Amino acid sequence: MNNLPTDKIISCFYGSSEDCVKIVGTDGILMSFNPYGLKVMEIDTPKDVIGKDWLSFWHGNIQPQAANALKQANDGQLAKFEGYCPTFKGTMKYWEVTIAPLFDDFGSIQWLLITSRDTTKQKSLEKKVIEQEAQIKELRRLVASPQPQKTFI
């Protein structure tokens, strides 16, 4: 039986993923950021983020969701949430985030793998579809409602 070169597979996945992939400690401190993640988050150098608290990137009402997902992953569960978060240069993006625990050889959680997918375009299209559906509904209502009779004298 062939042993798969696990390190090479992980390295290839990490370097080629079109998601923003991060490894954080169980305390939420960023340890690693993949190259595409740096690009999509508009981060100039890994030094800008390594050693920083991942939760500090989330603001407003989404931060408690991020904190809860981090806690779930620290409890050994796969956790997911989604919401808006700005890039380092202030571009607002919508993210679908998954956090998975990474276990050591003894079954203890040693790190967390955070994968964030930029779904800003999809979210924008969804919003437009909802707006258009509301407009169509209003037009149907107007067409279906009785029109007042016009009388000519």
C-alpha positions as a Markdown table, in Angstrom:
| # | Residue | x | y | z |
|---|---|---|---|---|
| 1 | Met | 0.0 | 0.0 | 0.0 |
| 2 | Asn | 1.3 | 3.4 | -0.9 |
| 3 | Asn | 1.7 | 6.1 | 1.7 |
| 4 | Leu | 0.4 | 9.4 | 0.5 |
| 5 | Pro | 2.7 | 12.3 | 0.8 |
| 6 | Thr | 0.4 | 14.1 | 3.3 |
| 7 | Asp | 2.6 | 17.2 | 3.8 |
| 8 | Lys | 2.8 | 17.7 | 0.0 |
| 9 | Ile | -0.9 | 17.3 | -0.4 |
| 10 | Ile | -1.6 | 19.8 | 2.4 |
| 11 | Ser | 0.9 | 22.2 | 1.0 |
| 12 | Cys | -0.6 | 22.0 | -2.5 |
| 13 | Phe | -4.2 | 22.5 | -1.1 |
| 14 | Tyr | -3.1 | 25.3 | 1.1 |
| 15 | Gly | -1.3 | 27.1 | -1.7 |
| 16 | Ser | -3.8 | 26.5 | -4.5 |
| 17 | Ser | -7.1 | 27.1 | -2.6 |
| 18 | Glu | -9.3 | 29.9 | -3.9 |
| 19 | Asp | -10.6 | 30.3 | -0.4 |
| 20 | Cys | -9.1 | 32.4 | 2.4 |
| 21 | Val | -7.6 | 29.6 | 4.6 |
| 22 | Lys | -6.1 | 30.3 | 8.0 |
| 23 | Ile | -4.8 | 28.3 | 10.9 |
| 24 | Val | -5.3 | 29.8 | 14.3 |
| 25 | Gly | -4.4 | 28.5 | 17.8 |
| 26 | Thr | -7.2 | 27.5 | 20.1 |
| 27 | Asp | -7.0 | 31.0 | 21.5 |
| 28 | Gly | -7.9 | 32.5 | 18.1 |
| 29 | Ile | -4.5 | 33.9 | 17.4 |
| 30 | Leu | -3.6 | 33.7 | 13.7 |
| 31 | Met | -0.6 | 31.4 | 12.9 |
| 32 | Ser | -0.9 | 31.0 | 9.2 |
| 33 | Phe | -2.6 | 32.6 | 6.2 |
| 34 | Asn | -2.6 | 31.1 | 2.6 |
| 35 | Pro | -1.5 | 33.2 | -0.3 |
| 36 | Tyr | -4.9 | 33.6 | -1.9 |
| 37 | Gly | -6.4 | 34.6 | 1.4 |
| 38 | Leu | -3.8 | 37.4 | 1.7 |
| 39 | Lys | -4.8 | 38.6 | -1.8 |
| 40 | Val | -8.6 | 38.4 | -1.3 |
| 41 | Met | -8.3 | 40.1 | 2.1 |
| 42 | Glu | -6.1 | 42.8 | 0.6 |
| 43 | Ile | -3.3 | 42.1 | 3.0 |
| 44 | Asp | 0.1 | 43.3 | 1.8 |
| 45 | Thr | 2.3 | 40.9 | 3.9 |
| 46 | Pro | 1.6 | 38.0 | 6.3 |
| 47 | Lys | 3.4 | 40.1 | 9.0 |
| 48 | Asp | 0.3 | 42.3 | 9.1 |
| 49 | Val | -1.9 | 39.5 | 10.4 |
| 50 | Ile | 0.2 | 36.7 | 12.0 |
| 51 | Gly | 0.0 | 36.9 | 15.8 |
| 52 | Lys | -3.2 | 38.9 | 15.7 |
| 53 | Asp | -6.5 | 37.9 | 17.2 |
| 54 | Trp | -8.8 | 36.6 | 14.4 |
| 55 | Leu | -11.9 | 37.7 | 16.2 |
| 56 | Ser | -10.7 | 41.4 | 16.1 |
| 57 | Phe | -11.3 | 41.4 | 12.3 |
| 58 | Trp | -15.1 | 40.9 | 12.8 |
| 59 | His | -17.2 | 43.9 | 13.9 |
| 60 | Gly | -20.7 | 44.7 | 15.1 |
| 61 | Asn | -23.4 | 42.1 | 15.4 |
| 62 | Ile | -21.3 | 39.5 | 13.4 |
| 63 | Gln | -18.5 | 39.3 | 16.0 |
| 64 | Pro | -20.6 | 37.3 | 18.5 |
| 65 | Gln | -21.4 | 34.8 | 15.8 |
| 66 | Ala | -17.7 | 34.5 | 15.0 |
| 67 | Ala | -16.9 | 34.1 | 18.7 |
| 68 | Asn | -19.6 | 31.4 | 19.0 |
| 69 | Ala | -18.2 | 29.5 | 16.0 |
| 70 | Leu | -14.7 | 29.6 | 17.4 |
| 71 | Lys | -16.0 | 28.2 | 20.7 |
| 72 | Gln | -17.9 | 25.4 | 18.9 |
| 73 | Ala | -14.8 | 24.4 | 17.0 |
| 74 | Asn | -12.8 | 24.5 | 20.3 |
| 75 | Asp | -15.4 | 22.1 | 21.6 |
| 76 | Gly | -14.6 | 19.7 | 18.7 |
| 77 | Gln | -17.5 | 20.6 | 16.4 |
| 78 | Leu | -17.5 | 21.9 | 12.8 |
| 79 | Ala | -18.9 | 25.4 | 13.0 |
| 80 | Lys | -20.3 | 27.8 | 10.3 |
| 81 | Phe | -21.5 | 31.3 | 10.0 |
| 82 | Glu | -21.7 | 34.0 | 7.4 |
| 83 | Gly | -21.6 | 37.8 | 7.3 |
| 84 | Tyr | -20.0 | 41.0 | 6.2 |
| 85 | Cys | -16.4 | 41.8 | 7.1 |
| 86 | Pro | -14.2 | 44.5 | 5.5 |
| 87 | Thr | -10.8 | 43.7 | 4.0 |
| 88 | Phe | -7.7 | 45.4 | 5.3 |
| 89 | Lys | -8.1 | 48.1 | 2.7 |
| 90 | Gly | -11.8 | 48.7 | 3.7 |
| 91 | Thr | -13.6 | 46.8 | 0.9 |
| 92 | Met | -16.7 | 45.3 | 2.4 |
| 93 | Lys | -17.2 | 41.6 | 1.5 |
| 94 | Tyr | -19.6 | 38.9 | 2.4 |
| 95 | Trp | -18.0 | 35.7 | 3.8 |
| 96 | Glu | -19.2 | 32.2 | 4.3 |
| 97 | Val | -16.9 | 30.9 | 7.1 |
| 98 | Thr | -16.2 | 27.3 | 8.3 |
| 99 | Ile | -14.1 | 26.5 | 11.3 |
| 100 | Ala | -12.9 | 23.0 | 11.9 |
| 101 | Pro | -10.8 | 21.6 | 14.8 |
| 102 | Leu | -7.4 | 20.1 | 14.0 |
| 103 | Phe | -6.4 | 17.3 | 16.3 |
| 104 | Asp | -2.9 | 16.2 | 17.4 |
| 105 | Asp | -1.9 | 12.6 | 17.5 |
| 106 | Phe | -3.5 | 12.1 | 20.9 |
| 107 | Gly | -6.9 | 13.4 | 19.9 |
| 108 | Ser | -6.6 | 16.8 | 21.6 |
| 109 | Ile | -7.5 | 20.0 | 19.6 |
| 110 | Gln | -4.3 | 21.8 | 18.8 |
| 111 | Trp | -5.3 | 24.3 | 16.1 |
| 112 | Leu | -8.4 | 25.5 | 14.2 |
| 113 | Leu | -8.7 | 25.6 | 10.4 |
| 114 | Ile | -10.7 | 28.6 | 9.3 |
| 115 | Thr | -11.9 | 28.7 | 5.7 |
| 116 | Ser | -13.6 | 31.8 | 4.4 |
| 117 | Arg | -15.2 | 32.0 | 1.0 |
| 118 | Asp | -15.9 | 35.4 | -0.6 |
| 119 | Thr | -19.5 | 35.3 | -1.7 |
| 120 | Thr | -20.0 | 39.0 | -2.1 |
| 121 | Lys | -21.1 | 38.7 | -5.8 |
| 122 | Gln | -23.6 | 35.9 | -5.0 |
| 123 | Lys | -25.1 | 37.9 | -2.1 |
| 124 | Ser | -25.4 | 41.0 | -4.3 |
| 125 | Leu | -27.2 | 39.0 | -7.0 |
| 126 | Glu | -29.5 | 37.4 | -4.4 |
| 127 | Lys | -30.4 | 40.9 | -3.2 |
| 128 | Lys | -31.2 | 42.1 | -6.7 |
| 129 | Val | -33.4 | 39.0 | -7.3 |
| 130 | Ile | -35.4 | 39.7 | -4.2 |
| 131 | Glu | -35.8 | 43.4 | -5.2 |
| 132 | Gln | -37.0 | 42.4 | -8.7 |
| 133 | Glu | -39.4 | 39.8 | -7.2 |
| 134 | Ala | -40.9 | 42.6 | -5.1 |
| 135 | Gln | -41.3 | 44.8 | -8.1 |
| 136 | Ile | -43.0 | 42.1 | -10.1 |
| 137 | Lys | -45.3 | 41.3 | -7.2 |
| 138 | Glu | -46.3 | 45.0 | -7.1 |
| 139 | Leu | -46.8 | 45.2 | -10.8 |
| 140 | Arg | -49.1 | 42.1 | -10.7 |
| 141 | Arg | -51.0 | 43.7 | -7.9 |
| 142 | Leu | -51.5 | 46.9 | -9.9 |
| 143 | Val | -52.6 | 45.0 | -13.0 |
| 144 | Ala | -55.0 | 42.8 | -11.1 |
| 145 | Ser | -56.6 | 45.6 | -9.1 |
| 146 | Pro | -59.8 | 47.0 | -10.7 |
| 147 | Gln | -59.3 | 50.2 | -12.6 |
| 148 | Pro | -61.7 | 53.1 | -11.9 |
| 149 | Gln | -64.1 | 53.7 | -14.8 |
| 150 | Lys | -63.6 | 56.8 | -16.7 |
| 151 | Thr | -66.7 | 58.6 | -17.8 |
| 152 | Phe | -66.8 | 61.2 | -20.5 |
| 153 | Ile | -69.4 | 63.9 | -20.6 |
